[in-house]
Amino acid sequence: MTRRLSLLLPLVLLSVGCATRGPYRLGPPAKFNSPGPNTSVVEDHGAYKLGFIEFSDEGKRLRDDWQLKEVVSTIRHARHLTTAGSATPETGGGMTVIYVHGWKNNARSSANQTKDVEKFRNFLETVAAKVPSGTPVNGVYLGWNGKTVDIDSSLLNWWTLWPRYFAAGRVGSREMARTISQLIAAGVAGRGEQIKAHKPRPRVILIGHSLGARVLENALERVPDDAGLSSLLAEEEAAGFARPDPSFGVLLGQCKSLGSGKPVKSIVDLTLLVNEANKSRQVRAASAVCAPGPNGAMLRHPGFSQDLCPDNPSSQFCQPYPLFVHIASSADWATRFLARFALLGGTAPHSPSLVTHRVTEGNPAGPSLFQFWTESQITYSVSRKPNVSDRNPIWVMRVNGKIIKNHGDIWNLNFQNMILALIGGLDAETFR
């Protein structure tokens, strides 16, 4: 059988074209005025800006520091930060969404088809329409060679899953981690000062899809506390919060620091891994690191304030908060069945013992953590399973095909509503 496959594979390769490996984003920042292909490193859409940073299969930035500098500069300028990245009296809150795409995608835009880049633009447009007026919205598309054959037929390119799976492990490199560190730093700069002054708080969301979730998970274990994050962490340490354990990276290290018995304030508002094409072992390993700490220590919302919570204990800002959220659809056959055999291991949302939360249509029997609505006005409620600690900072759940209908359907309006509900919405109170 193996011999037959080895003989067949070259014929398949010859029958399809190979996709170019980029970089695709070679042009200077520019106003976006066409639905066709775009090669700008930063697209200015007016209501939001979208920047691109591309990586090789070895996890190296394809344009050295150029793309990164342009994107970081865009975020700083939009938020009215100084050139060095510190806050000014004019610094705004802002929303920064950092996204790592998955299998069969890259940073290329299309004139005739709605590909991944176009779908991400639509999400940013939704966010820009919902945030309070004047809030800067910045998207960052972290591109890599998820697509290696220039054909859209799943039957003809399924075999690329294996080489792309191993490539994704390499793309989530220390260089990717340092890139994410600089992007987060630009997105959260001045947070402490703005919370104290009751000004809009900056928001940062990380999203990884499919093999992009594997890229993101690998990188998150290595994110350093440099490039502007150190000042934020020092400020929160002085306020009584534990500093992340550096041996696990800034984000995962937040969990490890719960063992000190001190509370930890989340650096970002959401880290979402959706329809992940990654073995559950990384979630199992992270869960061991993220065991709830002693003395009631828990991960806190980025907007947590000691002054707010005694009078409003039920506020979202005062409840235990998730570090990582893993969501997959029961209708995603690629991760539900194919990944189990192709990757020799099931993913976390499709491993019943790892599922921590239920997503149910209508109101649950007990209390729900949050609710969201579909386009057809169906209410869904998210609640914790009875055996799960309320201080567990890793959430794992499945949704049905009405919310995500297949592997790539993560930018539809129903799931967009769920994403926004996870972070508490985008109204003025959320951005207090």
TORFI-895268 format. One record per residue (C-alpha): residue number from 1; z, y, x. Coordinates in pm, 1 decimal. Layout:
BEGIN
(pt NUM, (Z, Y, X)),
...
END
This chain:
BEGIN
(pt 1, (0.0, 0.0, 0.0)),
(pt 2, (93.1, 239.7, 281.1)),
(pt 3, (-236.2, 164.3, 457.6)),
(pt 4, (-431.6, 240.5, 140.8)),
(pt 5, (-252.9, 572.4, 94.5)),
(pt 6, (-317.7, 667.3, 458.2)),
(pt 7, (-688.9, 600.7, 405.8)),
(pt 8, (-697.0, 784.1, 73.1)),
(pt 9, (-518.6, 1099.2, 187.0)),
(pt 10, (-797.7, 1225.7, 420.0)),
(pt 11, (-1045.1, 1185.1, 131.3)),
(pt 12, (-819.0, 1393.8, -93.5)),
(pt 13, (-786.2, 1657.0, 178.5)),
(pt 14, (-1162.1, 1675.4, 216.9)),
(pt 15, (-1211.1, 1709.0, -157.8)),
(pt 16, (-1002.8, 2023.9, -187.2)),
(pt 17, (-985.1, 2349.0, 1.6)),
(pt 18, (-687.7, 2444.6, 212.5)),
(pt 19, (-506.9, 2763.1, 113.8)),
(pt 20, (-485.8, 3031.2, 379.6)),
(pt 21, (-139.4, 3070.1, 531.6)),
(pt 22, (-120.0, 3446.0, 518.9)),
(pt 23, (21.9, 3693.1, 573.7)),
(pt 24, (-121.1, 3841.4, 257.3)),
(pt 25, (71.1, 4169.7, 265.4)),
(pt 26, (-89.1, 4371.9, 544.5)),
(pt 27, (-132.8, 4713.0, 383.8)),
(pt 28, (103.8, 5012.9, 383.7)),
(pt 29, (320.5, 5094.3, 78.2)),
(pt 30, (107.6, 5228.3, -203.6)),
(pt 31, (106.5, 5322.3, -570.0)),
(pt 32, (9.0, 5026.1, -785.6)),
(pt 33, (-283.9, 5121.5, -1006.5)),
(pt 34, (-479.2, 4800.2, -1056.7)),
(pt 35, (-413.6, 4460.1, -1214.4)),
(pt 36, (-623.0, 4297.6, -942.0)),
(pt 37, (-530.7, 4167.9, -596.6)),
(pt 38, (-297.6, 4385.3, -392.2)),
(pt 39, (-224.7, 4367.8, -19.6)),
(pt 40, (44.4, 4639.0, 2.3)),
(pt 41, (373.7, 4544.3, 162.9)),
(pt 42, (543.0, 4759.0, -104.9)),
(pt 43, (396.3, 4815.6, -450.6)),
(pt 44, (517.3, 5130.1, -626.2)),
(pt 45, (502.2, 5066.8, -1001.9)),
(pt 46, (681.4, 5387.2, -1097.4)),
(pt 47, (962.5, 5228.4, -1298.7)),
(pt 48, (1026.9, 4979.8, -1017.5)),
(pt 49, (915.2, 4892.2, -665.9)),
(pt 50, (822.6, 4548.4, -535.1)),
(pt 51, (833.1, 4462.9, -164.4)),
(pt 52, (709.8, 4152.8, 19.6)),
(pt 53, (843.1, 3976.7, 330.4)),
(pt 54, (654.3, 3665.5, 444.3)),
(pt 55, (765.7, 3370.4, 656.6)),
(pt 56, (598.4, 3092.0, 851.7)),
(pt 57, (679.2, 2722.7, 813.8)),
(pt 58, (916.6, 2763.5, 1107.3)),
(pt 59, (1116.5, 3034.0, 929.8)),
(pt 60, (980.4, 3325.0, 1135.4)),
(pt 61, (878.1, 3653.9, 976.8)),
(pt 62, (499.0, 3665.4, 987.2)),
(pt 63, (482.6, 4037.1, 1063.4)),
(pt 64, (785.9, 4048.2, 1294.6)),
(pt 65, (1011.0, 4329.1, 1164.9)),
(pt 66, (743.2, 4545.7, 1003.3)),
(pt 67, (757.6, 4411.9, 646.6)),
(pt 68, (1138.5, 4393.3, 656.8)),
(pt 69, (1172.8, 4752.6, 779.4)),
(pt 70, (938.1, 4881.9, 510.2)),
(pt 71, (1119.4, 4695.9, 230.9)),
(pt 72, (1469.0, 4794.0, 349.0)),
(pt 73, (1352.2, 5153.5, 385.7)),
(pt 74, (1220.5, 5143.6, 27.8)),
(pt 75, (1554.8, 5020.6, -109.6)),
(pt 76, (1747.4, 5282.4, 91.9)),
(pt 77, (1518.8, 5563.5, -17.5)),
(pt 78, (1531.1, 5460.3, -384.0)),
(pt 79, (1912.0, 5448.5, -372.6)),
(pt 80, (1939.5, 5776.3, -174.7)),
(pt 81, (2109.8, 5615.0, 124.9)),
(pt 82, (2101.9, 5764.0, 471.2)),
(pt 83, (1853.7, 5629.3, 723.6)),
(pt 84, (2138.3, 5425.6, 873.9)),
(pt 85, (2214.5, 5276.5, 533.6)),
(pt 86, (2539.5, 5451.9, 442.1)),
(pt 87, (2609.2, 5616.6, 108.1)),
(pt 88, (2560.5, 5986.1, 30.5)),
(pt 89, (2685.5, 6192.6, -267.2)),
(pt 90, (2346.2, 6129.8, -430.0)),
(pt 91, (2351.9, 5751.1, -383.0)),
(pt 92, (2272.9, 5572.5, -709.0)),
(pt 93, (2386.3, 5231.3, -830.4)),
(pt 94, (2056.4, 5049.9, -848.7)),
(pt 95, (1939.5, 4695.3, -917.0)),
(pt 96, (1793.1, 4482.5, -637.0)),
(pt 97, (1641.6, 4143.2, -721.0)),
(pt 98, (1566.5, 3916.4, -422.3)),
(pt 99, (1343.8, 3620.8, -512.4)),
(pt 100, (1228.3, 3314.4, -315.9)),
(pt 101, (930.1, 3144.2, -481.5)),
(pt 102, (870.2, 2771.6, -487.2)),
(pt 103, (611.8, 2499.6, -451.1)),
(pt 104, (239.9, 2584.4, -489.1)),
(pt 105, (293.4, 2961.6, -464.7)),
(pt 106, (273.9, 3240.7, -206.4)),
(pt 107, (273.8, 3621.9, -184.8)),
(pt 108, (-89.7, 3654.1, -290.0)),
(pt 109, (-171.1, 3832.2, -616.1)),
(pt 110, (-465.0, 3740.8, -837.4)),
(pt 111, (-726.8, 3936.9, -1028.3)),
(pt 112, (-797.5, 3679.8, -1297.6)),
(pt 113, (-481.5, 3469.5, -1332.8)),
(pt 114, (-114.1, 3529.4, -1395.1)),
(pt 115, (39.7, 3371.3, -1087.1)),
(pt 116, (396.1, 3381.6, -959.7)),
(pt 117, (372.9, 3736.4, -821.9)),
(pt 118, (248.0, 3865.5, -1156.6)),
(pt 119, (526.8, 3684.6, -1344.6)),
(pt 120, (791.0, 3833.3, -1114.5)),
(pt 121, (644.6, 4178.7, -1177.9)),
(pt 122, (691.3, 4118.3, -1551.1)),
(pt 123, (1059.1, 4036.3, -1498.5)),
(pt 124, (1112.2, 4353.7, -1297.0)),
(pt 125, (938.4, 4550.0, -1570.0)),
(pt 126, (1181.3, 4400.1, -1824.7)),
(pt 127, (1478.7, 4492.4, -1605.9)),
(pt 128, (1349.3, 4846.9, -1552.0)),
(pt 129, (1315.0, 4892.8, -1927.8)),
(pt 130, (1675.3, 4783.6, -1992.5)),
(pt 131, (1877.2, 4958.2, -1720.0)),
(pt 132, (2020.7, 5306.2, -1780.9)),
(pt 133, (1774.1, 5586.9, -1723.6)),
(pt 134, (1741.2, 5685.9, -1359.7)),
(pt 135, (1862.6, 5352.2, -1219.7)),
(pt 136, (1641.9, 5249.5, -925.6)),
(pt 137, (1503.2, 4895.6, -959.6)),
(pt 138, (1375.9, 4715.4, -649.5)),
(pt 139, (1230.7, 4365.3, -628.4)),
(pt 140, (1190.3, 4168.6, -305.9)),
(pt 141, (949.1, 3874.6, -296.2)),
(pt 142, (1028.1, 3641.9, -5.0)),
(pt 143, (699.6, 3461.5, 53.4)),
(pt 144, (623.7, 3140.7, 241.7)),
(pt 145, (353.4, 2873.3, 243.5)),
(pt 146, (453.9, 2698.0, -76.1)),
(pt 147, (84.7, 2650.4, -156.0)),
(pt 148, (-120.6, 2455.7, 97.9)),
(pt 149, (-425.8, 2350.6, -105.9)),
(pt 150, (-641.0, 2593.3, -300.3)),
(pt 151, (-646.3, 2399.2, -626.5)),
(pt 152, (-424.5, 2419.3, -933.3)),
(pt 153, (-450.0, 2059.0, -1055.7)),
(pt 154, (-107.6, 1893.2, -1036.4)),
(pt 155, (-275.8, 1553.1, -1019.2)),
(pt 156, (-459.5, 1647.9, -700.8)),
(pt 157, (-188.5, 1836.5, -516.1)),
(pt 158, (128.4, 1642.5, -604.2)),
(pt 159, (125.7, 1486.1, -256.7)),
(pt 160, (197.0, 1827.1, -101.1)),
(pt 161, (555.9, 1803.1, -231.4)),
(pt 162, (670.8, 1600.3, 70.1)),
(pt 163, (540.8, 1824.7, 352.3)),
(pt 164, (645.6, 2136.2, 158.8)),
(pt 165, (995.3, 1992.9, 102.5)),
(pt 166, (1051.4, 1956.5, 477.3)),
(pt 167, (888.7, 2295.3, 544.5)),
(pt 168, (1124.3, 2460.0, 293.5)),
(pt 169, (1419.5, 2326.9, 491.9)),
(pt 170, (1287.3, 2505.5, 800.1)),
(pt 171, (1195.4, 2827.2, 618.5)),
(pt 172, (1561.9, 2869.6, 518.7)),
(pt 173, (1631.8, 2960.4, 880.3)),
(pt 174, (1873.4, 3194.3, 1055.1)),
(pt 175, (1597.3, 3454.8, 1055.9)),
(pt 176, (1567.8, 3420.2, 677.5)),
(pt 177, (1948.0, 3445.7, 655.5)),
(pt 178, (1952.8, 3764.8, 865.5)),
(pt 179, (1674.5, 3906.7, 647.6)),
(pt 180, (1875.7, 3837.8, 332.5)),
(pt 181, (2181.8, 3995.9, 495.1)),
(pt 182, (1993.6, 4321.2, 556.8)),
(pt 183, (1850.1, 4323.3, 204.5)),
(pt 184, (2192.5, 4267.8, 46.4)),
(pt 185, (2344.6, 4535.8, 268.4)),
(pt 186, (2086.2, 4789.9, 150.6)),
(pt 187, (2139.7, 4683.5, -209.3)),
(pt 188, (2523.1, 4706.4, -213.3)),
(pt 189, (2585.5, 4997.2, 25.2)),
(pt 190, (2849.7, 5235.5, -106.5)),
(pt 191, (2975.6, 4995.0, -373.6)),
(pt 192, (3344.8, 5050.5, -305.0)),
(pt 193, (3311.0, 5429.2, -304.8)),
(pt 194, (3113.2, 5424.8, -629.3)),
(pt 195, (3364.0, 5199.6, -809.4)),
(pt 196, (3651.2, 5427.5, -703.5)),
(pt 197, (3459.7, 5734.2, -820.9)),
(pt 198, (3367.5, 5562.8, -1153.5)),
(pt 199, (2999.7, 5597.0, -1067.1)),
(pt 200, (2729.5, 5335.1, -1139.3)),
(pt 201, (2787.4, 5026.9, -925.2)),
(pt 202, (2494.1, 4875.7, -730.7)),
(pt 203, (2378.2, 4531.5, -838.2)),
(pt 204, (2212.3, 4256.1, -631.5)),
(pt 205, (2068.2, 3930.0, -768.0)),
(pt 206, (1936.5, 3635.3, -563.5)),
(pt 207, (1699.2, 3386.6, -731.7)),
(pt 208, (1542.1, 3074.1, -583.4)),
(pt 209, (1295.8, 2858.1, -778.3)),
(pt 210, (1183.0, 2499.8, -711.4)),
(pt 211, (1150.0, 2450.4, -334.2)),
(pt 212, (1240.4, 2818.4, -302.9)),
(pt 213, (1588.1, 2715.9, -418.5)),
(pt 214, (1599.2, 2477.8, -121.3)),
(pt 215, (1495.3, 2764.8, 106.7)),
(pt 216, (1765.5, 2987.8, -40.7)),
(pt 217, (2042.0, 2724.8, -27.8)),
(pt 218, (1972.9, 2656.0, 340.3)),
(pt 219, (1967.9, 3025.7, 425.3)),
(pt 220, (2285.8, 3109.9, 231.6)),
(pt 221, (2489.9, 2888.2, 461.3)),
(pt 222, (2396.0, 3117.2, 752.6)),
(pt 223, (2403.0, 3475.8, 618.3)),
(pt 224, (2592.5, 3686.2, 878.4)),
(pt 225, (2825.8, 3975.0, 799.0)),
(pt 226, (2625.4, 4225.1, 999.8)),
(pt 227, (2365.8, 4489.3, 913.9)),
(pt 228, (2595.5, 4690.9, 690.9)),
(pt 229, (2788.4, 4411.8, 521.4)),
(pt 230, (3075.4, 4437.1, 770.2)),
(pt 231, (3185.5, 4778.3, 643.5)),
(pt 232, (3192.6, 4657.7, 281.9)),
(pt 233, (3389.4, 4345.5, 375.3)),
(pt 234, (3637.2, 4547.1, 582.0)),
(pt 235, (3689.6, 4785.6, 291.9)),
(pt 236, (3760.8, 4500.0, 51.0)),
(pt 237, (3987.3, 4329.2, 303.2)),
(pt 238, (4194.6, 4648.2, 318.7)),
(pt 239, (4218.8, 4634.4, -62.0)),
(pt 240, (4375.7, 4285.7, -47.8)),
(pt 241, (4070.5, 4061.5, -78.1)),
(pt 242, (4006.5, 3776.6, 164.5)),
(pt 243, (3725.4, 3817.8, 415.9)),
(pt 244, (3461.7, 3540.8, 401.2)),
(pt 245, (3497.8, 3261.2, 655.7)),
(pt 246, (3219.7, 3343.9, 907.9)),
(pt 247, (3162.9, 2979.2, 1003.3)),
(pt 248, (3011.8, 2917.7, 658.1)),
(pt 249, (2809.1, 3239.0, 628.2)),
(pt 250, (2906.8, 3539.4, 420.5)),
(pt 251, (2821.9, 3396.3, 77.7)),
(pt 252, (2941.7, 3036.6, 106.4)),
(pt 253, (3226.8, 3164.5, 324.6)),
(pt 254, (3361.6, 3349.6, 20.7)),
(pt 255, (3447.0, 3009.7, -127.8)),
(pt 256, (3610.4, 2882.0, 189.2)),
(pt 257, (3832.4, 3189.2, 198.6)),
(pt 258, (3985.2, 3099.9, -138.0)),
(pt 259, (4198.2, 2853.0, 57.8)),
(pt 260, (4394.2, 3148.3, 198.0)),
(pt 261, (4540.2, 3206.7, -147.2)),
(pt 262, (4390.4, 3556.8, -166.0)),
(pt 263, (4130.2, 3658.7, -424.3)),
(pt 264, (3772.5, 3706.9, -305.4)),
(pt 265, (3534.3, 3962.3, -453.3)),
(pt 266, (3177.0, 3838.3, -488.4)),
(pt 267, (2929.2, 4026.9, -273.1)),
(pt 268, (2635.6, 3978.7, -512.3)),
(pt 269, (2618.5, 3973.4, -891.1)),
(pt 270, (2430.9, 3645.6, -920.1)),
(pt 271, (2292.7, 3369.3, -700.7)),
(pt 272, (2069.4, 3160.6, -926.2)),
(pt 273, (1893.8, 2838.3, -828.8)),
(pt 274, (1658.2, 2735.5, -1107.9)),
(pt 275, (1462.2, 2409.7, -1144.2)),
(pt 276, (1561.7, 2343.1, -785.4)),
(pt 277, (1367.1, 2083.2, -587.2)),
(pt 278, (1658.3, 1994.7, -364.8)),
(pt 279, (1892.6, 1699.1, -340.7)),
(pt 280, (2232.1, 1735.0, -501.6)),
(pt 281, (2411.0, 1669.3, -172.4)),
(pt 282, (2411.7, 2040.4, -88.5)),
(pt 283, (2585.5, 2118.1, -417.6)),
(pt 284, (2835.1, 1839.0, -349.3)),
(pt 285, (2903.2, 1979.8, -2.5)),
(pt 286, (2939.1, 2335.9, -136.7)),
(pt 287, (3172.0, 2213.2, -412.6)),
(pt 288, (3401.1, 2063.2, -149.7)),
(pt 289, (3411.1, 2397.2, 32.2)),
(pt 290, (3456.9, 2586.7, -295.5)),
(pt 291, (3763.4, 2409.2, -432.9)),
(pt 292, (3975.9, 2663.4, -626.4)),
(pt 293, (4237.4, 2817.4, -399.8)),
(pt 294, (4617.6, 2804.0, -431.9)),
(pt 295, (4830.1, 3061.2, -614.9)),
(pt 296, (4557.5, 3118.7, -871.9)),
(pt 297, (4312.3, 3252.8, -613.5)),
(pt 298, (3966.4, 3293.7, -762.1)),
(pt 299, (3630.1, 3451.5, -698.1)),
(pt 300, (3618.3, 3793.5, -861.5)),
(pt 301, (3333.8, 3984.9, -1021.9)),
(pt 302, (3174.8, 4251.1, -794.5)),
(pt 303, (3298.2, 4512.8, -1045.0)),
(pt 304, (3656.3, 4383.4, -1050.0)),
(pt 305, (3922.7, 4652.6, -1044.8)),
(pt 306, (4300.2, 4605.1, -1038.6)),
(pt 307, (4332.2, 4918.0, -1253.1)),
(pt 308, (4105.0, 4782.9, -1526.1)),
(pt 309, (4234.2, 4429.3, -1578.6)),
(pt 310, (4598.0, 4467.8, -1694.1)),
(pt 311, (4472.0, 4645.7, -2006.9)),
(pt 312, (4148.5, 4446.8, -2048.0)),
(pt 313, (4216.7, 4087.0, -1932.7)),
(pt 314, (3928.1, 3946.5, -2141.3)),
(pt 315, (3672.4, 4177.5, -1980.2)),
(pt 316, (3394.2, 4004.3, -1787.8)),
(pt 317, (3500.7, 4206.1, -1484.3)),
(pt 318, (3843.0, 4033.1, -1492.7)),
(pt 319, (3739.1, 3671.0, -1548.9)),
(pt 320, (3673.0, 3404.1, -1281.2)),
(pt 321, (3320.6, 3454.3, -1152.4)),
(pt 322, (3055.5, 3208.8, -1022.7)),
(pt 323, (2931.9, 3207.0, -666.6)),
(pt 324, (2624.8, 2988.0, -730.3)),
(pt 325, (2464.1, 2905.1, -1065.9)),
(pt 326, (2233.8, 2601.0, -1081.6)),
(pt 327, (2012.9, 2571.2, -1391.8)),
(pt 328, (1738.9, 2320.1, -1470.1)),
(pt 329, (1544.2, 2236.6, -1782.5)),
(pt 330, (1549.9, 1893.3, -1942.8)),
(pt 331, (1174.4, 1951.1, -1992.2)),
(pt 332, (1116.5, 1991.5, -1617.4)),
(pt 333, (971.9, 1649.5, -1538.1)),
(pt 334, (912.4, 1742.2, -1173.9)),
(pt 335, (1282.6, 1774.7, -1089.9)),
(pt 336, (1415.2, 1541.7, -1358.0)),
(pt 337, (1209.2, 1236.5, -1260.9)),
(pt 338, (962.4, 1295.5, -976.2)),
(pt 339, (1221.9, 1449.2, -742.4)),
(pt 340, (1455.0, 1153.0, -788.5)),
(pt 341, (1193.6, 921.6, -639.2)),
(pt 342, (995.8, 1157.8, -417.3)),
(pt 343, (1303.6, 1313.9, -252.9)),
(pt 344, (1513.7, 997.0, -267.9)),
(pt 345, (1788.4, 1173.7, -456.5)),
(pt 346, (1853.7, 1354.1, -784.3)),
(pt 347, (1907.2, 1727.7, -818.9)),
(pt 348, (2244.4, 1869.8, -922.9)),
(pt 349, (2159.8, 1974.8, -1282.7)),
(pt 350, (2015.3, 1628.6, -1348.1)),
(pt 351, (2325.5, 1453.0, -1209.0)),
(pt 352, (2568.5, 1425.9, -1505.4)),
(pt 353, (2878.6, 1408.8, -1284.9)),
(pt 354, (2796.0, 1748.6, -1132.8)),
(pt 355, (2724.3, 1935.8, -1457.8)),
(pt 356, (3002.4, 2188.7, -1523.5)),
(pt 357, (2875.7, 2382.4, -1826.8)),
(pt 358, (2704.4, 2316.0, -2157.9)),
(pt 359, (2428.7, 2526.1, -2313.1)),
(pt 360, (2426.9, 2466.1, -2688.5)),
(pt 361, (2230.6, 2605.4, -2977.5)),
(pt 362, (2456.4, 2804.8, -3209.9)),
(pt 363, (2828.4, 2864.9, -3167.5)),
(pt 364, (3029.1, 2600.6, -2979.4)),
(pt 365, (3342.6, 2436.0, -3117.2)),
(pt 366, (3553.1, 2617.4, -2857.2)),
(pt 367, (3525.0, 2955.3, -2683.8)),
(pt 368, (3202.7, 3045.5, -2505.5)),
(pt 369, (3169.3, 3231.5, -2176.5)),
(pt 370, (2862.3, 3419.8, -2291.2)),
(pt 371, (2576.3, 3401.7, -2541.6)),
(pt 372, (2209.3, 3492.8, -2537.9)),
(pt 373, (1925.6, 3501.5, -2787.2)),
(pt 374, (1571.0, 3369.2, -2784.9)),
(pt 375, (1263.3, 3551.4, -2910.8)),
(pt 376, (1297.1, 3364.4, -3240.9)),
(pt 377, (1655.7, 3494.4, -3270.9)),
(pt 378, (1819.6, 3157.5, -3200.7)),
(pt 379, (2163.3, 3201.3, -3047.1)),
(pt 380, (2265.3, 2990.3, -2747.8)),
(pt 381, (2620.0, 2965.0, -2617.2)),
(pt 382, (2736.1, 2868.6, -2267.5)),
(pt 383, (3075.5, 2701.8, -2241.2)),
(pt 384, (3271.4, 2516.5, -1975.4)),
(pt 385, (3308.7, 2139.7, -1998.0)),
(pt 386, (3670.2, 2039.4, -2079.0)),
(pt 387, (3738.4, 1877.1, -1741.9)),
(pt 388, (3614.9, 2173.9, -1535.3)),
(pt 389, (3857.5, 2425.1, -1385.1)),
(pt 390, (3811.4, 2781.0, -1508.9)),
(pt 391, (3828.9, 2889.2, -1144.0)),
(pt 392, (3544.2, 2665.1, -1027.8)),
(pt 393, (3296.0, 2905.6, -861.7)),
(pt 394, (2994.9, 2670.2, -875.3)),
(pt 395, (2828.5, 2638.9, -1215.8)),
(pt 396, (2575.8, 2363.7, -1290.9)),
(pt 397, (2400.1, 2331.9, -1627.2)),
(pt 398, (2086.1, 2218.3, -1809.2)),
(pt 399, (1885.2, 2397.7, -2077.1)),
(pt 400, (1633.0, 2255.8, -2322.3)),
(pt 401, (1257.6, 2302.2, -2345.8)),
(pt 402, (1292.2, 2596.5, -2584.0)),
(pt 403, (1447.0, 2800.9, -2302.9)),
(pt 404, (1238.7, 2667.3, -2009.6)),
(pt 405, (942.3, 2457.3, -2121.3)),
(pt 406, (833.9, 2317.0, -1781.9)),
(pt 407, (889.2, 2340.7, -1408.0)),
(pt 408, (726.1, 2678.9, -1354.0)),
(pt 409, (822.4, 2848.2, -1681.0)),
(pt 410, (1115.6, 3048.9, -1546.5)),
(pt 411, (996.9, 3402.0, -1626.0)),
(pt 412, (954.6, 3366.4, -2002.5)),
(pt 413, (1151.9, 3609.6, -2220.7)),
(pt 414, (1400.8, 3346.6, -2340.1)),
(pt 415, (1514.4, 3260.3, -1988.7)),
(pt 416, (1503.0, 3626.4, -1887.3)),
(pt 417, (1758.0, 3687.8, -2163.0)),
(pt 418, (1977.4, 3411.1, -2022.8)),
(pt 419, (1959.3, 3556.7, -1670.9)),
(pt 420, (2059.0, 3901.3, -1794.2)),
(pt 421, (2340.7, 3755.3, -2006.1)),
(pt 422, (2474.5, 3574.6, -1699.0)),
(pt 423, (2535.1, 3907.5, -1527.9)),
(pt 424, (2671.3, 4072.0, -1843.2)),
(pt 425, (2364.3, 4261.3, -1952.5)),
(pt 426, (2215.9, 4587.6, -1831.2)),
(pt 427, (2377.3, 4849.7, -2052.9)),
(pt 428, (2568.4, 5154.7, -1933.1)),
(pt 429, (2903.9, 4971.1, -1937.8)),
(pt 430, (2769.4, 4703.9, -1706.2)),
(pt 431, (2665.7, 4974.0, -1461.4)),
(pt 432, (2994.4, 5160.5, -1485.2)),
END
